[in-house]
Amino acid sequence: MTTITLSNGTLSAEIATLGAELQSLKDSAGREWLWQADPAFWPRHAPVLFPIVGKAAGGKVRVGDKEYPIGQHGFARDSEFEIVEQTPSSVALRLIESTATRQHYPFDFELVMHYALEGTTLHQTATIRNPGGDSLPASFGYHPGFAWPLPDTEAAQTDHIVLFEKDEPAEIRRLGPGGVEAKGRPSPVAGRCLALDPSLFDDDAMIFDRLESRSLWFGVPGKPGLRADFPDMPYLGLWMKPGAPYLCIEPWQGHAAPEGFAGDIGDMPGMMHIAPGASEARHMSVTLEAPE
């Protein structure tokens, strides 16, 4: 595994070739905003989710009359990417199909992860290209964990909020033993504001599958925080392990299989169908020290 360090004089970031995973995101004062993967809680920083988000039904995806075993969130997060382009403040990394990936996902593909620093913002773009001759079913998700409490806030976890771009009155979903629950639960968001408390995650992740917002702010009211923008991602997960000092803000293109799901991989929620020779891009940007 190689680690690439990016800097623009205002931000610095580290990205590993293993999983094309963001490993560090620091401001000009050297403060770390990204979760540092304490294995006592969760040994990852910001995994890339591809070609599925969440768990497949029974740990397998069906393609035609065949089934293929696949782990939670797919295989990209545990795959070695190659560096295809690099500057002092940006890098692009690529993953393509192999004998190993075909054991889980029998398709030709190209996934390019691009990271670029601009001012106080880290821009991330995932581009999925279909080099094959048939439609490519694919999903994608970002899964960054951020320090909670945020650095230098001198505040408790319960002093933090998530402030959505728009009101979020729709019911949310939770994960049950058989997949994403069919029955929704009341939104914990009051207007645009979610008052954070670790107890919100006693039932695992919160899944916003009828999301109005494509941007949110995370922090302590009245202090600089973190803004996440995800203009083309229709779903959002918020997650932490109770007792852990991080919050995962996860824009998704799809989500885990619903309870009772028995369809083809192409029928999973949010699955893209990329035409031969075509590509799809999904974006997320993170701005540090952003005002409320």
C-alpha positions in Angstrom: 0.0 0.0 0.0 1.2 3.5 -0.9 0.0 6.7 0.7 -0.2 9.9 -1.3 0.0 13.2 0.5 -1.8 16.2 -1.0 -1.4 19.9 0.1 -2.5 23.3 -1.1 -1.1 25.4 1.7 -4.5 25.5 3.4 -5.5 21.8 3.6 -3.6 18.6 3.6 -5.0 15.1 2.8 -3.6 11.6 2.7 -5.1 8.9 0.4 -4.1 5.3 0.4 -3.8 3.2 -2.8 -5.5 0.4 -0.9 -9.2 1.2 -1.4 -8.4 4.7 -2.7 -9.3 5.6 0.9 -9.0 9.0 2.4 -6.9 8.6 5.5 -6.3 12.1 6.8 -7.8 15.6 6.3 -6.1 18.4 8.2 -6.6 22.2 8.3 -3.9 24.8 8.1 -3.4 24.5 11.9 -2.7 20.8 11.6 -5.9 19.7 13.2 -7.2 16.3 12.2 -10.9 16.3 11.1 -11.1 12.7 9.9 -11.6 9.7 12.1 -8.3 7.9 12.7 -9.5 4.3 12.5 -9.2 3.1 16.1 -9.7 -0.6 15.7 -11.4 -0.7 19.1 -14.4 0.9 17.4 -14.1 0.9 13.6 -10.8 0.3 11.8 -11.5 2.4 8.7 -11.4 6.0 7.8 -13.5 6.7 4.7 -14.1 3.5 2.6 -15.2 3.6 -1.0 -18.4 1.6 -1.5 -18.6 -0.2 -4.9 -20.2 -2.0 -6.7 -23.0 -2.2 -4.0 -23.8 -0.2 -1.0 -24.6 -2.1 2.2 -25.3 -5.8 2.3 -26.7 -8.0 -0.5 -29.5 -10.4 0.3 -27.9 -13.5 1.8 -24.4 -12.1 1.0 -24.9 -12.8 -2.7 -25.9 -11.0 -5.8 -27.8 -12.7 -8.7 -26.9 -12.1 -12.3 -29.3 -14.0 -14.6 -29.4 -17.5 -13.3 -26.1 -17.3 -11.3 -25.3 -16.1 -7.8 -22.0 -14.5 -6.7 -20.9 -14.0 -3.1 -20.1 -10.4 -2.3 -19.3 -8.8 1.0 -20.9 -5.7 2.6 -20.3 -2.6 0.6 -18.6 -4.6 -2.2 -14.9 -5.1 -2.8 -13.4 -1.7 -3.9 -12.6 -0.7 -0.3 -10.2 -3.7 0.0 -8.7 -3.5 -3.5 -5.4 -2.0 -4.6 -5.9 1.0 -6.9 -3.3 2.3 -9.4 -2.3 6.0 -9.5 -3.1 7.4 -12.9 -2.6 11.1 -12.4 -1.0 13.2 -9.6 -0.2 16.8 -8.8 0.7 18.4 -5.5 -2.9 19.0 -4.7 -4.8 16.3 -6.6 -4.7 12.6 -7.4 -6.6 10.1 -9.5 -6.6 6.4 -8.7 -8.1 3.6 -10.9 -9.5 0.1 -10.3 -10.5 -2.2 -13.1 -12.0 -5.7 -13.3 -9.7 -8.7 -12.6 -10.0 -12.4 -12.0 -10.6 -11.6 -8.3 -13.4 -9.1 -8.9 -15.1 -11.4 -11.4 -15.7 -13.9 -8.6 -18.0 -11.4 -7.0 -19.2 -9.2 -9.9 -19.0 -10.7 -13.4 -18.6 -7.4 -15.3 -16.0 -5.3 -17.0 -15.7 -1.9 -15.3 -13.4 1.1 -14.6 -13.7 3.0 -11.3 -11.7 6.2 -11.0 -11.5 8.1 -7.7 -10.3 11.7 -8.0 -9.4 13.9 -5.0 -8.5 17.6 -5.3 -7.9 20.3 -2.7 -9.2 23.8 -3.4 -9.1 26.4 -0.6 -10.7 24.8 2.4 -12.5 22.2 0.4 -11.7 18.6 -0.6 -13.5 17.7 -3.8 -14.1 14.0 -4.5 -15.4 12.5 -7.7 -16.1 8.8 -8.4 -16.4 8.0 -12.1 -17.7 4.6 -13.2 -17.2 3.7 -16.8 -18.6 0.7 -18.7 -16.0 -0.7 -21.2 -18.2 -3.8 -21.8 -20.8 -4.6 -24.4 -23.8 -4.9 -22.0 -25.5 -2.6 -19.5 -23.4 -2.3 -16.3 -25.4 -2.4 -13.0 -23.4 -0.5 -10.4 -23.9 1.4 -7.2 -21.6 3.7 -5.3 -21.3 5.3 -1.9 -19.0 7.6 0.2 -18.4 6.6 3.8 -16.2 9.1 5.6 -16.0 9.2 9.3 -15.3 12.5 11.0 -14.1 13.3 14.5 -17.0 13.8 16.9 -16.5 16.1 18.8 -14.9 18.1 16.0 -11.4 19.4 16.7 -10.9 22.3 19.2 -14.7 22.7 19.8 -14.3 22.1 23.6 -17.8 20.7 23.3 -19.6 17.4 24.1 -21.0 15.2 21.4 -24.5 16.2 22.4 -23.6 19.9 21.7 -23.2 19.0 18.0 -26.0 19.1 15.3 -26.5 18.2 11.7 -28.1 21.1 9.9 -29.7 20.0 6.6 -30.0 22.2 3.5 -33.8 21.6 3.6 -36.5 20.4 5.9 -36.4 16.6 6.3 -39.8 15.5 7.5 -39.9 12.1 5.7 -39.7 8.8 7.7 -36.2 7.2 7.9 -35.3 3.5 7.6 -33.4 1.2 9.8 -31.5 -2.0 9.2 -33.2 -5.2 10.4 -31.8 -8.7 10.4 -33.3 -9.3 7.0 -32.2 -6.0 5.4 -33.6 -2.5 5.2 -36.9 -2.4 7.1 -40.0 -1.9 5.0 -41.7 0.1 7.8 -40.4 3.6 8.2 -39.7 5.3 11.5 -40.5 9.0 12.4 -37.9 11.5 11.3 -35.6 12.6 14.1 -35.0 15.9 12.3 -36.8 18.9 13.6 -37.2 21.1 10.5 -33.7 21.2 9.2 -31.9 20.4 12.5 -30.9 17.0 13.8 -29.7 17.3 17.5 -27.0 14.7 17.7 -26.9 12.1 20.5 -25.1 8.7 20.5 -28.4 7.1 21.4 -29.7 7.9 17.9 -27.5 5.0 16.7 -28.5 2.3 19.2 -30.4 0.8 16.3 -27.5 1.1 13.9 -27.5 3.6 10.9 -30.1 6.1 10.1 -31.1 5.8 6.4 -32.6 8.8 4.7 -34.1 7.2 1.5 -36.4 10.2 0.8 -33.8 12.9 1.2 -34.6 16.4 0.2 -31.2 17.9 0.9 -28.0 17.6 -1.1 -25.9 19.5 1.5 -25.5 19.6 5.2 -23.5 21.2 8.0 -22.0 19.3 11.0 -20.8 21.1 14.1 -21.5 23.1 17.2 -23.9 26.0 16.6 -22.0 29.3 16.6 -18.6 27.7 15.8 -17.0 26.8 12.5 -17.9 23.3 11.4 -17.9 21.0 8.4 -20.0 21.3 5.3 -20.7 18.2 3.1 -22.1 18.7 -0.4 -23.3 15.7 -2.4 -25.2 17.1 -5.4 -26.0 13.9 -7.3 -26.4 11.4 -4.4 -30.0 10.6 -3.6 -29.6 8.7 -0.3 -27.8 9.4 3.0 -26.7 7.3 5.9 -25.6 8.6 9.3 -23.8 6.1 11.5 -21.5 5.6 14.5 -20.9 2.8 17.0 -22.3 3.9 20.3 -19.5 5.1 22.5 -17.2 5.9 19.6 -15.9 9.4 18.9 -16.8 9.7 15.2 -19.8 10.4 13.0 -20.0 8.9 9.5 -21.7 11.1 6.9 -22.5 8.8 4.0 -24.0 10.0 0.7 -25.1 7.0 -1.3 -26.3 6.2 -4.8 -28.1 3.0 -3.5 -28.5 1.2 -0.2 -28.6 -2.3 1.2 -31.1 -4.9 0.0 -34.6 -4.5 1.5 -36.2 -7.1 3.7 -37.4 -10.0 1.5 -35.4 -8.9 -1.6 -34.9 -11.7 -4.1 -34.2 -9.9 -7.3 -31.3 -9.5 -9.7 -28.4 -7.2 -8.9 -29.9 -4.6 -11.3 -33.0 -4.4 -9.2 -31.3 -3.4 -6.0 -32.3 0.1 -4.7 -30.6 3.0 -6.5 -28.7 0.7 -8.9 -27.4 2.6 -11.9 -27.6 1.0 -15.4 -24.6 2.3 -17.4 -24.8 1.9 -21.1 -21.8 0.3 -23.0 -19.1 2.9 -23.5 -20.8 5.4 -21.1 -19.9 6.6 -17.6 -21.5 8.0 -14.5 -19.9 10.4 -12.0 -20.9 10.9 -8.3 -19.5 13.7 -6.2 -18.9 14.7 -2.6 -17.1 17.7 -1.3 -16.1 18.5 2.3 -15.4 22.0 3.4 -13.6 22.6 6.7 -14.1 25.5 9.1 -17.4 26.3 7.3 -19.8 28.7 8.9 -23.2 27.4 10.2 
